[in-house]
Amino acid sequence: MFYGSVFFFMANLFAAIAIFPAYSLAIGSTPFQAGLQNTAFGIAAVLLRLFLGPVMDRQGPKTLMLLGIFSFATTPLLLLISPSFNMLLAARIYQALGLAVVLPGISTLVAEMAPPGRIGTYLGSTRIFINLGLLAGPSSALFIIVESGYNQWFIFSAFTGMLSLALLAVVKTPAVPVRAEKTVSSLNQIKKALSEKQIYPIIAAIAIFSFTYSAVVSFTAIHIETAAPGYEAAYFFIILGLTGIIVSLAVGALSDHFGRRRVAWPMLTVLGTGSALFYFLPSWPALVFICAVILGIGIQGCSLVFAAWLIDISKPGLRATTISIQENTIDIFFAVGALSFGLAAQGPGLGIAFLVTGISTMALALPLSRKSADLGRKQTH
């Protein structure tokens, strides 16, 4: 039931990210407005998460997750009522509630429901359904829109959103323990989470991962078109997604067995390698398939193992708060990555940008690894 809820929610989330800019243009918006609605969606989620992450620790994640999924399920109905940019902008800010609480809520619930010592494995199995949502959501939305128009997609999206809501509603989750901190403010809970020094190298690694992930998602198609014109970017993303599905469970199990540190930093190095290799596409266009596999391993490996590591070191009463800090880091550096590579496309070029990003990622993995090891030893002593 939980995996099904995750799948339908993530399919709707990825479809919304992919489709709403085009819908905005279709109803007469300017390109600036088309970008603005996505920006408002992300910023609203970051701001809401600062307050609601600690609330999930105090009250439990399920109730807020249900509210967040409800916001996703009802957003399309608002656009059926009024197909205008003002309604779209308001609907996207309303929909940001789902982005703010469901993503950290998923990891928090997995950590609560997984057997001891198996969090990485269960996070990995959950990522399989997240990746299936990525594969199914945008493609299904595009098919429906081409065949029947946006209104039919809105109806279908509302239906699958309600299905996700119903599935999560019947999931039995552990009771929230009574804690003395229930009256502590959200700001104080964030301060408590940030007082755990071990999270800083991990958050830094997540920022690096998010920057590179943003570049891959946003600019790979453009780079392949210019550097390897005989190859279809669609195949790259199919291989990227399928590799991620295969890798998720394996990396989670490996990190459970060998420890997060021994798996996390090699994954960051793999991510940097995949990014750097993009520079050589003009000389060897078939490298696009190798890059897809390497980046699929690096992206899903980093996303999974660093999230599991944060869960390991966070206190149970601060788990959702810590994961919310992670999600905000991802959202912020995802935006920074897209902006930076957009500027690079107009300057030194995407090939150079991918090379510099890849080398920097590999170079930073070693000092961050040493720092995390030092902090771990201090914590042990």
C-alpha positions as CSV (number, residue, x, y, z in Angstrom):
1,M,0.0,0.0,0.0
2,F,2.8,2.4,0.9
3,Y,4.8,1.6,-2.3
4,G,1.7,2.1,-4.4
5,S,1.0,5.5,-2.7
6,V,4.6,6.6,-3.4
7,F,4.4,5.5,-7.0
8,F,1.2,7.4,-7.8
9,F,2.3,10.5,-5.9
10,M,5.8,10.6,-7.6
11,A,4.2,10.0,-11.0
12,N,2.0,13.1,-10.5
13,L,5.0,15.1,-9.1
14,F,7.3,14.4,-12.1
15,A,4.4,15.0,-14.5
16,A,3.6,18.3,-12.9
17,I,7.2,19.5,-13.1
18,A,7.5,18.4,-16.8
19,I,4.0,19.5,-18.1
20,F,3.1,22.7,-16.3
21,P,5.6,25.0,-18.1
22,A,4.1,23.9,-21.4
23,Y,0.6,24.3,-20.1
24,S,1.4,27.8,-18.9
25,L,2.5,28.7,-22.5
26,A,-0.6,27.0,-23.9
27,I,-2.9,29.3,-22.0
28,G,-1.1,32.4,-23.2
29,S,1.6,33.0,-20.6
30,T,5.0,34.4,-21.5
31,P,8.1,32.2,-21.2
32,F,9.0,34.2,-18.0
33,Q,5.7,33.4,-16.5
34,A,6.1,29.7,-17.5
35,G,9.3,29.6,-15.5
36,L,7.9,31.7,-12.7
37,Q,5.2,29.2,-11.7
38,N,7.8,26.4,-11.3
39,T,10.0,28.8,-9.3
40,A,7.1,29.8,-7.0
41,F,6.4,26.1,-6.5
42,G,9.9,25.4,-5.4
43,I,10.3,28.4,-3.1
44,A,7.0,27.9,-1.4
45,A,8.0,24.3,-0.7
46,V,11.3,25.3,0.8
47,L,9.6,27.9,3.1
48,L,6.8,25.5,4.1
49,R,9.3,22.8,4.9
50,L,11.1,25.0,7.4
51,F,8.0,25.0,9.5
52,L,6.4,21.7,8.7
53,G,9.4,19.4,9.0
54,P,9.6,19.9,12.7
55,V,5.8,19.5,13.0
56,M,6.1,16.1,11.4
57,D,8.6,15.1,14.2
58,R,6.2,16.3,16.9
59,Q,2.9,15.0,15.4
60,G,4.1,12.2,13.1
61,P,4.4,12.4,9.3
62,K,1.3,10.5,8.1
63,T,-1.3,13.2,8.7
64,L,0.7,16.0,7.0
65,M,1.5,13.6,4.1
66,L,-2.2,13.0,3.6
67,L,-2.8,16.7,3.5
68,G,0.1,17.1,1.0
69,I,-1.2,14.4,-1.3
70,F,-4.7,15.9,-1.1
71,S,-3.2,19.2,-2.3
72,F,-1.7,17.4,-5.3
73,A,-5.0,15.6,-6.0
74,T,-7.1,18.7,-5.9
75,T,-4.7,21.1,-7.8
76,P,-5.8,19.9,-11.2
77,L,-9.5,20.5,-10.3
78,L,-8.7,24.2,-9.6
79,L,-7.3,24.5,-13.2
80,L,-10.4,22.8,-14.6
81,I,-12.4,25.6,-12.9
82,S,-10.2,28.5,-14.1
83,P,-7.6,27.9,-16.9
84,S,-5.7,31.2,-16.3
85,F,-2.2,32.0,-15.3
86,N,-3.3,33.6,-12.0
87,M,-5.1,30.4,-11.0
88,L,-2.0,28.4,-12.1
89,L,0.3,30.4,-10.0
90,A,-2.0,30.1,-7.0
91,A,-2.5,26.4,-7.6
92,R,1.2,25.8,-7.8
93,I,1.8,27.5,-4.4
94,Y,-1.0,25.4,-2.9
95,Q,0.4,22.3,-4.5
96,A,3.8,23.1,-2.9
97,L,2.4,21.8,0.4
98,G,2.7,18.3,-1.1
99,L,6.3,18.8,-2.2
100,A,7.1,20.2,1.2
101,V,5.8,17.3,3.3
102,V,5.5,14.2,1.2
103,L,9.2,13.8,0.2
104,P,10.6,14.0,3.7
105,G,7.6,12.1,5.0
106,I,8.4,9.2,2.7
107,S,11.9,8.7,4.1
108,T,10.7,9.3,7.7
109,L,8.0,6.6,7.4
110,V,10.5,4.2,5.8
111,A,12.8,4.7,8.7
112,E,10.0,4.1,11.2
113,M,8.6,1.0,9.5
114,A,11.9,-0.7,8.4
115,P,13.3,-3.5,10.5
116,P,16.5,-2.6,12.5
117,G,19.6,-2.5,10.4
118,R,17.6,-2.6,7.1
119,I,16.9,1.1,6.5
120,G,19.2,1.3,3.5
121,T,17.5,-1.8,1.9
122,Y,14.0,-0.5,2.5
123,L,14.9,3.0,1.3
124,G,16.4,1.4,-1.8
125,S,13.2,-0.6,-2.5
126,T,11.2,2.6,-2.1
127,R,13.4,4.4,-4.6
128,I,12.5,1.7,-7.2
129,F,8.9,3.0,-7.0
130,I,10.1,6.6,-7.1
131,N,12.0,5.8,-10.3
132,L,9.0,4.0,-11.8
133,G,7.0,7.2,-11.1
134,L,9.6,9.1,-13.1
135,L,9.3,6.7,-16.0
136,A,5.5,6.6,-16.0
137,G,4.4,10.1,-14.9
138,P,5.6,12.5,-17.7
139,S,5.2,9.9,-20.5
140,S,1.6,9.1,-19.5
141,A,0.8,12.8,-19.1
142,L,2.2,13.5,-22.6
143,F,0.2,10.7,-24.1
144,I,-3.1,11.8,-22.6
145,I,-2.5,15.4,-23.5
146,V,-1.7,14.6,-27.2
147,E,-4.7,12.3,-27.5
148,S,-7.3,14.2,-25.4
149,G,-6.0,17.5,-24.2
150,Y,-5.0,19.0,-20.9
151,N,-8.4,18.7,-19.2
152,Q,-8.4,15.0,-19.5
153,W,-4.9,14.9,-18.0
154,F,-6.2,17.0,-15.1
155,I,-9.0,14.5,-14.5
156,F,-6.6,11.6,-14.7
157,S,-4.1,13.3,-12.4
158,A,-6.8,14.1,-9.8
159,F,-7.9,10.4,-9.9
160,T,-4.4,9.0,-9.4
161,G,-3.8,11.6,-6.7
162,M,-6.9,10.4,-4.8
163,L,-5.7,6.8,-5.3
164,S,-2.4,7.7,-3.7
165,L,-4.3,9.3,-0.8
166,A,-6.5,6.3,-0.3
167,L,-3.5,3.9,-0.3
168,L,-1.6,5.9,2.3
169,A,-4.7,6.3,4.5
170,V,-4.8,2.5,5.1
171,V,-1.1,2.1,5.8
172,K,-0.5,1.3,9.5
173,T,2.3,3.4,10.8
174,P,4.0,3.2,14.2
175,A,2.5,5.4,17.0
176,V,4.3,8.7,17.6
177,P,6.0,8.5,21.0
178,V,5.0,11.1,23.6
179,R,8.0,13.5,23.9
180,A,8.6,16.4,26.2
181,E,9.7,18.4,23.1
182,K,6.2,18.5,21.7
183,T,5.9,22.2,22.5
184,V,9.3,23.2,21.2
185,S,9.1,25.6,18.3
186,S,10.1,24.6,14.7
187,L,13.0,27.0,14.8
188,N,14.4,25.4,18.0
189,Q,14.0,21.9,16.4
190,I,16.0,23.1,13.4
191,K,18.7,24.4,15.6
192,K,18.8,21.1,17.5
193,A,19.1,19.2,14.2
194,L,21.9,21.5,13.0
195,S,23.8,21.1,16.3
196,E,24.6,17.5,15.2
197,K,28.0,18.2,13.5
198,Q,28.1,14.9,11.7
199,I,25.4,16.1,9.3
200,Y,27.5,18.9,7.8
201,P,29.8,16.8,5.5
202,I,26.7,14.8,4.4
203,I,24.7,18.0,3.7
204,A,27.7,19.3,1.7
205,A,27.8,16.1,-0.4
206,I,24.0,16.4,-1.0
207,A,24.5,20.0,-2.2
208,I,27.2,18.7,-4.7
209,F,25.0,15.8,-5.8
210,S,21.9,18.1,-6.3
211,F,24.0,20.6,-8.4
212,T,25.1,17.8,-10.7
213,Y,21.7,16.1,-10.8
214,S,20.1,19.4,-11.8
215,A,22.6,19.8,-14.7
216,V,22.0,16.3,-15.9
217,V,18.2,16.6,-15.9
218,S,18.1,20.2,-17.3
219,F,20.9,20.3,-19.9
220,T,21.8,16.7,-21.0
221,A,19.3,16.8,-23.9
222,I,20.8,20.1,-25.2
223,H,24.3,18.8,-24.8
224,I,23.6,15.5,-26.6
225,E,21.9,17.4,-29.4
226,T,25.0,19.5,-30.1
227,A,27.8,17.2,-29.0
228,A,26.4,13.8,-30.3
229,P,23.8,14.8,-32.9
230,G,23.3,11.2,-34.1
231,Y,22.0,10.0,-30.7
232,E,18.6,10.5,-29.1
233,A,18.5,12.0,-25.7
234,A,15.4,9.9,-24.9
235,Y,17.5,6.8,-24.9
236,F,19.9,8.4,-22.4
237,F,17.0,9.1,-19.9
238,I,15.6,5.6,-20.4
239,I,19.0,4.0,-19.5
240,L,19.5,6.5,-16.7
241,G,16.1,5.6,-15.2
242,L,16.4,1.8,-15.6
243,T,19.9,1.9,-14.1
244,G,18.6,3.8,-11.2
245,I,15.9,1.2,-10.6
246,I,18.4,-1.7,-10.7
247,V,21.0,0.2,-8.5
248,S,18.6,1.4,-5.8
249,L,18.1,-1.9,-4.0
250,A,21.8,-3.0,-4.4
251,V,23.2,0.2,-3.0
252,G,20.8,0.2,-0.1
253,A,21.7,-3.4,0.8
254,L,25.5,-2.7,0.4
255,S,25.3,0.4,2.6
256,D,23.5,-1.7,5.3
257,H,26.2,-4.4,5.1
258,F,29.4,-2.4,4.8
259,G,28.3,0.9,6.4
260,R,27.2,4.2,4.9
261,R,30.7,5.8,4.8
262,R,32.3,3.1,2.7
263,V,29.6,3.3,0.1
264,A,28.7,7.0,0.1
265,W,32.0,8.6,-1.0
266,P,32.7,6.2,-3.8
267,M,29.1,6.9,-5.1
268,L,30.0,10.7,-5.1
269,T,33.2,9.9,-7.1
270,V,31.2,7.8,-9.6
271,L,28.8,10.8,-10.0
272,G,31.7,13.1,-10.7
273,T,33.2,10.6,-13.2
274,G,29.9,10.4,-15.2
275,S,29.7,14.2,-15.3
276,A,33.3,14.7,-16.4
277,L,33.0,12.1,-19.2
278,F,30.3,14.3,-20.9
279,Y,33.1,16.6,-22.0
280,F,34.4,13.9,-24.4
281,L,31.1,13.3,-26.3
282,P,32.2,15.2,-29.4
283,S,35.2,12.8,-29.8
284,W,33.2,9.6,-28.8
285,P,29.4,10.1,-29.2
286,A,28.7,6.5,-28.1
287,L,30.0,7.5,-24.7
288,V,26.5,8.9,-24.1
289,F,25.3,5.3,-23.2
290,I,28.2,4.8,-20.8
291,C,27.5,8.1,-19.2
292,A,23.9,7.2,-18.7
293,V,24.9,4.0,-16.8
294,I,27.5,5.8,-14.7
295,L,25.3,8.7,-13.8
296,G,22.4,6.4,-13.1
297,I,24.6,4.6,-10.5
298,G,26.0,7.9,-9.1
299,I,22.7,9.8,-8.9
300,Q,20.6,7.1,-7.3
301,G,23.5,5.8,-5.2
302,C,24.2,9.3,-3.7
303,S,20.5,10.1,-3.2
304,L,19.9,6.9,-1.4
305,V,23.0,6.4,0.8
306,F,23.3,10.0,2.0
307,A,19.6,10.0,2.9
308,A,20.0,6.7,4.8
309,W,23.1,8.1,6.5
310,L,21.3,11.2,7.7
311,I,18.5,9.0,9.1
312,D,21.1,6.9,11.0
313,I,22.7,9.8,12.8
314,S,19.6,11.9,13.4
315,K,17.8,11.5,16.7
316,P,14.3,9.9,16.3
317,G,12.6,13.1,17.5
318,L,14.5,15.1,14.9
319,R,14.4,12.8,12.0
320,A,11.8,14.6,9.8
321,T,13.5,17.9,10.6
322,T,16.8,16.6,9.5
323,I,15.4,15.1,6.3
324,S,13.6,18.4,5.6
325,I,17.0,20.2,5.8
326,Q,18.2,17.6,3.2
327,E,15.2,18.3,0.9
328,N,15.7,22.1,1.2
329,T,19.4,21.6,0.3
330,I,18.4,19.6,-2.7
331,D,15.8,22.2,-3.9
332,I,18.1,25.1,-3.5
333,F,21.2,23.6,-5.2
334,F,19.0,22.1,-7.9
335,A,18.0,25.7,-8.8
336,V,21.6,26.9,-8.5
337,G,22.8,24.1,-10.8
338,A,20.2,24.9,-13.5
339,L,21.1,28.6,-13.3
340,S,24.8,28.0,-13.4
341,F,24.6,25.6,-16.4
342,G,22.3,28.0,-18.2
343,L,25.0,30.7,-17.9
344,A,27.7,28.2,-19.0
345,A,25.7,27.4,-22.1
346,Q,26.0,31.0,-23.1
347,G,29.7,31.2,-22.1
348,P,32.4,28.5,-22.0
349,G,29.9,25.8,-23.1
350,L,28.2,22.8,-21.5
351,G,31.1,20.4,-22.2
352,I,33.4,22.5,-20.1
353,A,30.8,23.0,-17.4
354,F,30.2,19.2,-17.1
355,L,34.0,18.6,-17.0
356,V,34.6,21.2,-14.3
357,T,31.6,20.0,-12.2
358,G,32.8,16.4,-12.5
359,I,36.4,17.1,-11.5
360,S,35.3,19.3,-8.6
361,T,32.9,16.6,-7.4
362,M,35.7,14.0,-7.4
363,A,38.2,16.4,-5.8
364,L,35.7,17.3,-2.9
365,A,34.8,13.7,-2.1
366,L,38.2,13.0,-0.4
367,P,38.3,15.9,2.1
368,L,34.6,15.5,2.9
369,S,35.2,11.8,3.5
370,R,38.1,12.6,5.9
371,K,35.9,15.2,7.7
372,S,33.1,12.8,8.2
373,A,35.5,10.2,9.5
374,D,37.0,12.7,11.9
375,L,33.6,13.7,13.2
376,G,32.5,10.1,13.5
377,R,35.6,9.3,15.7
378,K,34.9,12.3,17.9
379,Q,31.3,11.3,18.3
380,T,32.4,7.8,19.3
381,H,34.8,9.1,21.9
